[in-house]
Amino acid sequence: MFVPDADRVLVEQLGPEIRRHALFGPKGTNVNFAQRLGPSHLRVRTFERGVEGETLACGTGVTATALISARLYGFPSPVKVQVRGGEELEISFKDTGGKFTDVRLSGPAQFVFEGRIEI
């Protein structure tokens, strides 16, 4: 959903209503609120299903929002996206007019956990 000011969106109030709307079936959907900051530049806030709240970032959400912006507003690749966590992500792609190819999400990554499962 494109909004005039992502910082003012009531994510915790609107997110659950949209997430569970009948149009999205029984499983629901993630909800992205996007603000156009300039040419190929967005700010995105995400209400994520499963978490049932706002998250700091959602890779699939910002990627989908960038591609939708390319279609709706003619954004060329790459698209920069500011997320709630404060980072700026970059989505690059090739647009053949009919479909997107070579879609890539770039941004900072931090190792946070290592685990082992014994069978």
Residue, then its C-alpha position, 0 to 999 in steps of 0.5 A: m500500500f503506497v502512503p504519503d508518509a510511512d512514519r505516520v502510518l498506524v502499522e499496528q492498527l492497520g496491519p492486522e486488518i489488512r493481513r486477515h482480509a478475506l481477499f488474502g484467503p485463510k493464510g493472510t498476507n504480509v502488509n507493506f506500507a511504502q512511501r516514495l521518497g524520490p526516483s527509485h527510492l522508497r521507505v517501507r514498513t512491514f506488518e508481518r504475518g506469523v510475527e503478527g507485528e511490525t518487523l525491522a525489515c522483510g526481504t520479500g516485502v521490499t523486493a515486491t514493493a520495488l518491483i511494483s514501483a517499477r511497474l506503477y511509477g517507472f522506477p528503473s533498477p536499482v531501487k533503494v529502500q529504507v527499512r524500519g531497522g535503519e538500513e538501506l537495501e537495494i533491489s536490482f533487476k532487469d525489466t523486459g516489459g513483460k517480466f522481471t529477471d535477475v532480481r537481486l536484493s543487496g544490503p548489510a548482513q550480520f551473523v546472529f546465530e549458529g545451531r546444530i541438530e542431532i538426529 
